[in-house]
Amino acid sequence: MRKSPLPPGFRFSPTDVELVQYYLKRKVMGKRLHFNFIAEVDIHKYAPWDLPEKSCWQGDLKWYFFCPTSRKYPTGARVKRANECGYWKATGKDRSVLYNGEVSGWIKTLIFHRGRAPKGERTDWVMHEYRLEAKNLADSDVLQDSYVICMIFQKDGPGPRNGAEYGAPFKEEDWTDDEAEICSEAVPHANMPEPNLVVPSNYNSSIITSTHSPEVIMLQWRSLMFPMMIFCQC
């Protein structure tokens, strides 16, 4: 799997509303997306374990795709969800996505099964399929179901897990080539408290005179007390 171009901790974690109202809505309207986090892939042509490498974003263990819809029958409404490895089977009821108190989309949960229906073997691969429902687009004859967004992940064991996290595991060796930038000047931290002005016994008191401002006196004191301190800019 490719290394993420961003440092550890960065996640592509959009809400259901953001996926439907921004990403999917702009896609079906043909508008430009400012960030290329979601690849366009006909996911039903591939086994789910082959899809992570086709994702634009490699920073998590959830993968998002714009998937063009294809019908199982030319005159029907059923979507083709099978390939030579197996098929996606819906489970549970579709969940609504609410925006400003109105339904703006739907989420369908599907489980991948190996083999052929109806005797396929259930796997731990799960898909959340997001589809758009926008009345203003329907009135404008925009084909809302031309694309769906599919979020795919692999569960850790059978059954649902409350609070499960799917961020990619941290691997320190992936970041050992990062170089720390060392500053050439001592820059005190913004939250560092001002030290008490305790003059050492060997300090030349003639430096501090009434002709110096308090700021100059403090800088002179710091240069004496901390001649070897180097602060790194993190």
N, C-alpha and C positions, 0 to 999 in steps of 0.2 A: 504494500500500500504506500502511496506517495506521502511524503512528509508535508504537513501543513505549512503554508508560507507564513503563518502568523505564530507568535509565541504561545506557550502553554496557557490555557485558561480561556482563550477566545472560543466562543461557541456560536454556531448559527442555530438559534433557538427561537424561531418566530412563533407567535401565538396562532391559534386557529383563525382568528379574525384577520391577522396580518397575511396569512397564507391565502385566504380566500379574497379579501377585499383589496389587497395590493398585488401580490404576485400573480395569482390566477386571473384576476380581473384584467390586469394589464396585458397578460399573455393573450387572452381571447380577443382583446380589443386591438392587438397588434402594436401596442405601445412599447417603447424601449424600457428595459430594466437597467437600472444604474449599476447593479452589481450582479456578477455572474455566479451565483451560488447554486442555481438549480439547472441541471442538465436536461436537455430534451432527449428522452429515450423511450422507445416502445418497450416497456419493461416486460410485457407478456411474451416476448420472444426469447427471454433469457431465464435461466434458473436464478433464484434470488441471491444465491451465494456468489454469482458472477457479477452482480450489479454494483457492489461497492467500488470496484475499479473504474466504473463508468461515471461515477459521481464527480461533480465539480468541486465539492467540498469534502476534504479528508480529515477534518478536525474533530469528528464525532463518530459515534457508532449508530447514528441515524442518517439515512441517505434520502435526499429529496430529488424527485424527477418530475418534469413536465411530460406527461404521457398522452399522446394523441389517442383519441377513442376510436375503436373499431368494433363494428357490430358483428355478432355471431352469424346473423342472417340479414341479408340486404333489406328486408322489409320489416324486421323486428327491432325490439328495443334492447335485447339481451347483449351484453358486452362479451366479447371473446376474451377469456382469461386463461386459456390452456396453452401449453407448449409440449414439446416432446419429453420434457422432464416431469411434468405434473400440471397442477392447476391451482388457481386461487379460489378458495371457497369462502363466501361471506358468512359471518357469524354475528349474532345479536342484531339489534335494531340500529338503523341509521340514526346518528346524533345530529341535531341541528346546530348551526353556528349563528349566533345572534349578534347583530350589529345595530345599535340604536333601537333596540327593542324589536327588531324585525329579523326574520330568517334571511340570511345572506348566503348560506351554503349548507352543505350536508357532509357528514363524515361517515364513510362505510369502513368497517373493520373486516379484513380478510386474512385467512390463514392458508399458507401454501401446503399442498398435499402432493406427495410423490405418487406417480402412477396415474391410473385412469379412474375417473369417477364411475360409480360412487364408492369404489373400494380403495381409494387412495390412502396412503399413510401420512398422517398428520405430522408436520414438522414444527420447529420453533420459530419459523420465519413469519413475521406479521407485517401487514400493510394497512396503513390508514389512507384511504382514498378520499380526497377533497374535491367536491364538485360545486360549481357556482350556481347561485340562484339570485339573480338581480332583475327586478321587475323593469327597471328603466332600460336595461339592455335588451330584454325581451321585446319591449315596445319599439326598440330601434332595429329589430331584426338582426341582432348580433347573435351568432351561433355560440351560445354559452357552453354547450357540451362538447365543443371541438377538442378541448383539453381538460384533463384533470391533473391534480398534483398528487403524487404518490409518495408517502413517507414510509420507508422500509427499515426494519430493524430485526434483530434476532434476539428472542427472549432467552433469559438465562434459566433454562429448565421449564418444565411443564406448568401450565396454569398462570394466571395473572400475578404480577408482583407489584404491590403497592410501594410507591416511592422509588422504584427502580431508576437508576441513572444510566444514561447511554453516552456519556462523554468518553472519548477515546482514552484508554489508560495512559498515564504519563510514563514516558521512557526517558530517563535522564541522558542516556547515551545519544539520543537524537539531538541534544542541545549542547554537547560538550565542546563543539567547535565554535561556540559563540565567544567573542572577545569582549572583555570589559574595557570600557573607555575610561582612561585615567586622565583626570584633569591636571593641568600644570599649575593651577593656583588653588590656594585654600579658600573654599567657599563654605562659610558656616551654614548649617541647616537652618531653614526658616523657623523651625520650632525649637531651636537650641536656646536655652535660657542664657541671659547675660551673666557671666561669672562675676563673683564679688571681686572687687579690685583690692587684691592683697599683694602689696609690693614686696618682692623678695629682698633679702638683706644685701645682696650684691648688685642691686639695681641702681643705676645712676639717676638719682632723683632730679638732677638738673634738667632732664629731658622734659619733665612735666612742669610747665611754667604757665603763668596766667595768660600768655599770648596765644596759647593753643586752645582751640575749641574742644568741647567734650568728645566730639566724634574723632578728632585727630588723636587725642590722648588715648582713647580706647583702642584705636588701630595700632598705635605705638606699643601699647601694653600687650596686645595680642601677638604682635610680631616678636616680642621678647619671650613671652610665656610659651608660645607654640611655634617655635621656628621650624620644626620638622613635620608638622601636621599636614597631611594631604587628604582632601576629601574627594571621594569619587562621585561622579554624577551618575545616578542609577536610572 
